[in-house]
Amino acid sequence: MADRSAAGPPGPSRPLPMLNRDNVAFWTGGAQGELLIHRCRSCDYFIHPPSSFCPRCEGRDVSPTPVSGEGVVASFSINYRAWAPDLPVPYVLAFVELVEQPDVRLATNITGCPPEEVHIGMAVRVRFEAHEDVWLPFFEPVTS
């Protein structure tokens, strides 16, 4: 199960998503420790970003489905510029492939390790931080 740790004191400013009927499950599932990805019930294809239809079969029977929250780093960059005054640097921006379906890639941050230790192919697991009414999914290394 995914780590459900809430943020302590208010963290760095970050733009938060606007919730709508398609994405609300993705952005709030972390409250229950679940990473929810839309899945087509007709062809079992996972869809991200969330959508009300399946791009593979054009089906409309799509709903949020819990996934393991495990993945691998597909690509990353270490950012050394503070784009907001209270955003600590350096930090890692990454695309994480989910183990359930490698073409589902989440744009996220890698936390829980020094940025220099992040590498392509690194096994990671989701953890959530609460910010206002959303739970942001971040990923950290899987430790044995």
C-alpha positions as a LaTeX table, in Angstrom:
\begin{tabular}{lrrr}
\hline
Residue & $x$ (\AA) & $y$ (\AA) & $z$ (\AA) \\
\hline
Met1 & 0.00 & 0.00 & 0.00 \\
Ala2 & 1.16 & 3.54 & $-0.71$ \\
Asp3 & 2.53 & 5.84 & 1.97 \\
Arg4 & $-0.22$ & 8.21 & 3.10 \\
Ser5 & 2.00 & 10.69 & 4.91 \\
Ala6 & 0.48 & 14.14 & 5.04 \\
Ala7 & 2.61 & 17.21 & 4.77 \\
Gly8 & 3.59 & 18.77 & 8.07 \\
Pro9 & 3.69 & 22.55 & 8.21 \\
Pro10 & 2.80 & 24.28 & 4.95 \\
Gly11 & 5.42 & 23.33 & 2.42 \\
Pro12 & 6.75 & 25.14 & $-0.57$ \\
Ser13 & 4.35 & 27.00 & $-2.79$ \\
Arg14 & 3.43 & 24.92 & $-5.79$ \\
Pro15 & 0.77 & 25.32 & $-8.38$ \\
Leu16 & $-2.10$ & 23.01 & $-7.57$ \\
Pro17 & $-4.38$ & 21.42 & $-10.16$ \\
Met18 & $-7.94$ & 22.53 & $-10.75$ \\
Leu19 & $-10.22$ & 19.63 & $-9.94$ \\
Asn20 & $-12.86$ & 18.46 & $-12.40$ \\
Arg21 & $-15.02$ & 15.35 & $-12.75$ \\
Asp22 & $-12.36$ & 13.51 & $-14.78$ \\
Asn23 & $-9.36$ & 14.17 & $-12.51$ \\
Val24 & $-10.80$ & 14.45 & $-8.99$ \\
Ala25 & $-10.15$ & 10.78 & $-8.15$ \\
Phe26 & $-6.50$ & 11.04 & $-9.23$ \\
Trp27 & $-5.85$ & 14.14 & $-7.12$ \\
Thr28 & $-7.76$ & 13.02 & $-4.01$ \\
Gly29 & $-7.12$ & 9.24 & $-3.90$ \\
Gly30 & $-4.01$ & 9.81 & $-1.81$ \\
Ala31 & $-6.23$ & 10.58 & 1.19 \\
Gln32 & $-6.94$ & 6.83 & 1.27 \\
Gly33 & $-3.37$ & 5.92 & 0.25 \\
Glu34 & $-4.46$ & 5.01 & $-3.29$ \\
Leu35 & $-3.02$ & 6.04 & $-6.60$ \\
Leu36 & $-6.10$ & 6.01 & $-8.83$ \\
Ile37 & $-5.61$ & 5.77 & $-12.60$ \\
His38 & $-8.52$ & 5.70 & $-15.03$ \\
Arg39 & $-9.01$ & 2.32 & $-16.71$ \\
Cys40 & $-11.24$ & 1.29 & $-19.58$ \\
Arg41 & $-13.53$ & $-1.58$ & $-18.58$ \\
Ser42 & $-13.91$ & $-2.63$ & $-22.22$ \\
Cys43 & $-10.22$ & $-3.18$ & $-23.07$ \\
Asp44 & $-8.46$ & $-2.86$ & $-19.64$ \\
Tyr45 & $-6.26$ & 0.00 & $-20.89$ \\
Phe46 & $-5.02$ & 2.49 & $-18.27$ \\
Ile47 & $-5.51$ & 6.14 & $-19.24$ \\
His48 & $-3.47$ & 9.08 & $-17.97$ \\
Pro49 & $-4.04$ & 11.96 & $-17.81$ \\
Pro50 & $-7.56$ & 11.10 & $-16.65$ \\
Ser51 & $-10.21$ & 11.15 & $-19.34$ \\
Ser52 & $-13.82$ & 10.05 & $-19.69$ \\
Phe53 & $-13.08$ & 7.98 & $-22.80$ \\
Cys54 & $-10.51$ & 5.39 & $-23.85$ \\
Pro55 & $-8.07$ & 6.49 & $-26.57$ \\
Arg56 & $-7.38$ & 2.85 & $-27.46$ \\
Cys57 & $-10.90$ & 1.50 & $-28.11$ \\
Glu58 & $-12.89$ & 4.76 & $-27.84$ \\
Gly59 & $-14.99$ & 3.17 & $-25.10$ \\
Arg60 & $-16.81$ & 5.32 & $-22.57$ \\
Asp61 & $-16.87$ & 2.80 & $-19.69$ \\
Val62 & $-13.91$ & 4.35 & $-17.87$ \\
Ser63 & $-13.41$ & 4.62 & $-14.13$ \\
Pro64 & $-10.65$ & 5.27 & $-11.57$ \\
Thr65 & $-8.85$ & 2.08 & $-10.54$ \\
Pro66 & $-6.28$ & 1.65 & $-7.74$ \\
Val67 & $-2.81$ & 0.68 & $-8.93$ \\
Ser68 & 0.18 & $-0.54$ & $-6.93$ \\
Gly69 & 1.92 & 2.84 & $-6.86$ \\
Glu70 & 5.14 & 1.19 & $-7.99$ \\
Gly71 & 7.12 & 2.23 & $-11.02$ \\
Val72 & 10.49 & 3.03 & $-12.51$ \\
Val73 & 12.14 & 6.30 & $-13.42$ \\
Ala74 & 11.91 & 6.64 & $-17.22$ \\
Ser75 & 13.49 & 10.09 & $-17.49$ \\
Phe76 & 14.53 & 12.84 & $-15.10$ \\
Ser77 & 16.18 & 16.20 & $-14.69$ \\
Ile78 & 17.70 & 17.83 & $-11.63$ \\
Asn79 & 16.52 & 21.41 & $-11.28$ \\
Tyr80 & 18.88 & 23.85 & $-9.59$ \\
Arg81 & 16.80 & 26.98 & $-10.11$ \\
Ala82 & 14.30 & 28.15 & $-7.49$ \\
Trp83 & 11.26 & 29.01 & $-9.62$ \\
Ala84 & 9.41 & 30.11 & $-6.51$ \\
Pro85 & 10.98 & 31.89 & $-3.53$ \\
Asp86 & 10.22 & 29.09 & $-1.05$ \\
Leu87 & 10.88 & 26.12 & $-3.36$ \\
Pro88 & 14.08 & 24.43 & $-2.14$ \\
Val89 & 16.64 & 23.37 & $-4.71$ \\
Pro90 & 17.91 & 21.10 & $-6.05$ \\
Tyr91 & 14.93 & 18.87 & $-6.79$ \\
Val92 & 14.25 & 16.10 & $-9.27$ \\
Leu93 & 11.59 & 16.32 & $-11.96$ \\
Ala94 & 10.86 & 12.90 & $-13.44$ \\
Phe95 & 8.62 & 10.79 & $-15.58$ \\
Val96 & 7.75 & 7.58 & $-13.74$ \\
Glu97 & 6.42 & 4.56 & $-15.66$ \\
Leu98 & 3.87 & 2.56 & $-13.72$ \\
Val99 & 4.55 & $-1.19$ & $-13.47$ \\
Glu100 & 0.96 & $-1.97$ & $-14.49$ \\
Gln101 & 1.42 & $-0.35$ & $-17.91$ \\
Pro102 & 4.75 & 1.23 & $-18.93$ \\
Asp103 & 3.16 & 3.74 & $-21.31$ \\
Val104 & 1.41 & 5.34 & $-18.33$ \\
Arg105 & 3.96 & 7.93 & $-17.25$ \\
Leu106 & 3.42 & 10.38 & $-14.43$ \\
Ala107 & 5.23 & 13.72 & $-14.30$ \\
Thr108 & 6.34 & 13.99 & $-10.69$ \\
Asn109 & 9.16 & 14.68 & $-8.25$ \\
Ile110 & 11.51 & 12.07 & $-6.83$ \\
Thr111 & 12.01 & 12.56 & $-3.10$ \\
Gly112 & 13.59 & 10.64 & $-0.24$ \\
Cys113 & 17.12 & 10.50 & $-1.64$ \\
Pro114 & 19.86 & 12.86 & $-2.80$ \\
Pro115 & 19.17 & 14.06 & $-6.36$ \\
Glu116 & 22.52 & 12.64 & $-7.51$ \\
Glu117 & 21.34 & 9.10 & $-6.66$ \\
Val118 & 18.36 & 9.19 & $-9.02$ \\
His119 & 18.88 & 7.18 & $-12.21$ \\
Ile120 & 16.90 & 5.87 & $-15.14$ \\
Gly121 & 15.46 & 2.47 & $-14.27$ \\
Met122 & 15.38 & 3.24 & $-10.52$ \\
Ala123 & 12.52 & 1.41 & $-8.76$ \\
Val124 & 10.23 & 3.89 & $-6.99$ \\
Arg125 & 7.03 & 3.88 & $-4.96$ \\
Val126 & 4.37 & 6.58 & $-4.58$ \\
Arg127 & 3.91 & 8.65 & $-1.47$ \\
Phe128 & 1.41 & 11.45 & $-1.07$ \\
Glu129 & 1.51 & 14.96 & 0.35 \\
Ala130 & $-1.65$ & 16.85 & 1.23 \\
His131 & $-1.84$ & 20.40 & $-0.09$ \\
Glu132 & $-5.16$ & 22.15 & 0.39 \\
Asp133 & $-7.79$ & 19.82 & $-1.13$ \\
Val134 & $-5.44$ & 17.61 & $-3.18$ \\
Trp135 & $-2.97$ & 14.84 & $-2.41$ \\
Leu136 & 0.07 & 15.21 & $-4.66$ \\
Pro137 & 1.73 & 11.96 & $-5.71$ \\
Phe138 & 5.50 & 12.02 & $-5.33$ \\
Phe139 & 7.80 & 9.02 & $-5.70$ \\
Glu140 & 10.70 & 7.79 & $-3.59$ \\
Pro141 & 13.19 & 4.95 & $-4.05$ \\
Val142 & 12.13 & 1.45 & $-3.13$ \\
Thr143 & 14.43 & 0.19 & $-0.40$ \\
Ser144 & 14.98 & $-3.49$ & 0.28 \\
\hline
\end{tabular}
